[in-house]
Amino acid sequence: MPVLPNSAARYELAPSQYRAAMDVLLPVAAHVGYHFSADDISSAAHAADIAATHELFSNTKELYHEALRYAHSRIWPTWSQEDSDELERMIPGDAIRRFSLATFERFREFPDAVRLIVAENMFQRATITTTVGILEDSPVVLVIDRLLMRGHDVGAFRTGVSAEDLFVLLTSLCAFPITQGPIFHALYGMDISDAQNTEGMGKMISDATVTFLSTTMATTQGSSYTHSSHSPSLGSSVAASLYSSQEYPSEDDFNLS
């Protein structure tokens, strides 16, 4: 499964080497930001079977940026052509349910990626909001937008809900086990890592997303609950800006299984 092939190629690394180094650095970056120690670099270099003097490790701030790019690539489901074809055949409600469950599984599979993303949003070490080019465009908004359009076309989903709205709902619920799970367990005795609770959480997330889209609740907020900041580069819609800036992501990059 290719992960950020542009980043791997930039450093003349095989994707497997790049992933090995980043997997070691993700939990470290969540704790220390770009202040990696020599031992941290040595461990990542050993895992990737490259020298600690490799260009990947030459600038710790850029290395932190790479970790952020890698983390964002890990939390969203990927699909194959077969999966894409299957989604196209599904009724919209089933398709969005499957996407929601697949997203939850990715968050569960890569908790260190979630921790780093949460830490960056809290401490803003990379000043992402004012620095261009740190993160690569995520195809996920386009994926959600396409699923929503299919639902709108057949009248299965209500209007007034945007891809950004669903992005907010989905990420908030999927991140709960990492961001609040341990304290929730201590306070209320519900261990989110318990198999039964994990299964229940997945069902709750898929039910919540489908219900949110199919409810008959009146829409009063216009085309979206949330709205992008108006700027020359972004415009009024994240999805629209991504459609204009890149092709729809290749199905070769995704696998929902």
N, C-alpha and C positions, 0 to 999 in steps of 0.2 A: 504494500500500500504506500504510494508516494506521499510524503509529507513535506510541504514547502520545497519542492524540487529546485526552485530558483535559489533558495538560501543554500542548499547543499551544493549546488553547482558553483555558486559564487565562491565557495571556499575549496572547491575541487575535492569534495567529499562524496562518497556514496551515500544515498539516503539513509541506509542502515547505520552508517557511522555518525551522521548528523543526529539521528534520533537517539542513538546511544548516549552521546554527549549531553544532549538536551534533557534526557530523562534523568540524568544524574543532577543536572543543574537546576531543574525546576523547583524542587523543594528548598534548595539553598537560596535561590533568588527570592522566593516568597518571604524568607526570613531576613536576608541581608541586603536585598536590592542588588546593586552592581558592585558591592564590596566583597567580591569573591576572594578567598584566600588562596595561597599557593597549593594547599592541600585540596581545595575544591577543584582547582584547575587540573591537578594531577589525577584526581579520581575520574573526572570527566574524560581526560585524555586517555587514561587506561581503558575505560569502558569502550571508547571509540577506536582503540588501537591506533592512536596517532600521538605525535609528540606534544608535550606540554607547551612547546614553543610554536605550535601551529598557528597560522594566521587567525583562526577562529577565536583564539584566546588572547589576541594581541591587545584588544581594547575592551576593558571590562564593561564600560557603558554600552558599547555596541553588542557585547555578549548578552547583556541583560535585555536589550531590545530583541535579540534573536530568541531568547527564552520566552518573551512575551508573544512573539509571532508564532512560535511553536505551540505555546499554551492555547492560543486561540484556534489553531488548526486542529487541536485535539478534542475540543469539547463539542464539536458538531458532527452529526452522523455523515457518513460517506456512502455512496451507492454505486452499484455497477449498472451496466446497461440493462441487465435482466431485472434488477430492482426497479429501475426507472420505468421500464415497460409495465411492470406489475402495478406500480403506483398509478400509471395512466389508466389502467383497467379498473382500478378500485373506485367505488363511489367516494365522493369527496370526504365524507365523514370518516370513513375507514382509512383513507390516505393520511389525513391529518392526525388520526389516532396513532397510526403506525409511526409517523414522523416524530410525534411527541414521545412515544415510548423509546424510540431509537435515540432520541436526544438525552433522555433520562439515563439510558444505559451508558452513553458516552461520558456523561458527568460522573457516573459511578465508577467507570473504568479508569478515568484519569483525574483523581481528586487533587493531585498536586498541581495540575493545570488550573483547576478552579481556584485553589488557594492563591496561586500567583496572580491571577486576574483580580481576585478580590483584594489582595494586598496592594496591587498597583492602583486600583480605584480608591483605596483608602489613603495611601501615602503619596501617590502621584510622583514617584521617583523619576519617571521617564518624561514627565510633562507632555503626555500624549496629546492633550487638547490644543497645545500651541506648537507642536513639532510635527511637521509633515513627513510622512514616509515611514514612520516606525511600524505601523501595522499594515499588512496587506489587506486589500478588500476581501471581506468574507462573502462567500456566495450564499450564505444562509438566508439573508433577507430576500434574495431573488427566489430561492427555493420556496420559502413561505409565501411570497407574493404569487408565485405560479399556482400553488395549491389553493390559495384563496380565490384567485380568478376563476379556476375551474368550479369551485363551490358557488361563486356568485353567478356564473353562467347558467347553472342548472337550478338556481334558486335554493340551494341547500344551506347557504350561509347568509346571514344578515349583512346588510350594508353598514357602513360606519365603523368598520374594524379594519385596520391596516396591518401590513406585515410587521411594522414596528411595534404595534400594540401586542401582537401575538409573541413577538420576540421578548418583550418585557415580561409578559406573563410566564412564558415557558422558562426563561432563564432564572426567574425568581423562584419558581417552584423546584426546578431541577437542582438549584444550588443549595436549597434548604438543608439537606443532610450534612453538607460541609460547613456552611456558615452558621448553623444554629443547632445541628443535631446533638452534639455532646452536652451542651447546657440544657437543651430541652429534655434530654434523657435524665440529667441530674435533677431537674425540677419536677418532672411529671412522670418519670419512670418508663417512658416510651423510647425504647432503643431502636433508632431508625435503621441500624445495620442488621437487625434481626430479619431473617429471611421472610417471615410473614409480613412484617412491616414494610420491607423493601418492595415486595409484590404489591402491597396495598398502596404504597406511595406511587408506584408506576401507574396503577389503575386510576388513582385520584388525579394524577397529572393529565392523563389522556382524557378522562371524563371531563375535567375542568376545561380543557381547551376546546373539545367538541361542543360542550354545553355553552361556552362563551360565544362560539361562532353561530350556533343554531338557535339560541334563545329568541323568543318573540318580544323580548324587552324592547321598548321603543328607543330608537336612536335619536339623540338630541345634540350630539357633539360634532356633527358634520361628518366628514369622511374618515376621521380618526380620533381616538382618545388622546393620542400624543401627536406632537407636531415638531418637525425638525427646525432647528434654528435657521433663520433665513440668512443666507450668505451667497456670494457669487459662485462659490465652488459646490455648495450643497443643494441649494434650492429648497423647495418645500417638502420633498419626499426623498428619503434615503434610497428606497427601491428605484425610483425614477432616475436618480443620479447614477446608480450602479448600472442600470440598463443602458444609459447613455455612454458610460465609460468603459464597458467591457462586454464581451460576449457572454451569453448564458453559460455557466460552468459545464464542463464536459462530464458526461456520465461516467467516464473512465475514472474520475476522481472520487467516486462515491460508492458506498456499500452499506446498505441499511441492515444487513444481517447481523 
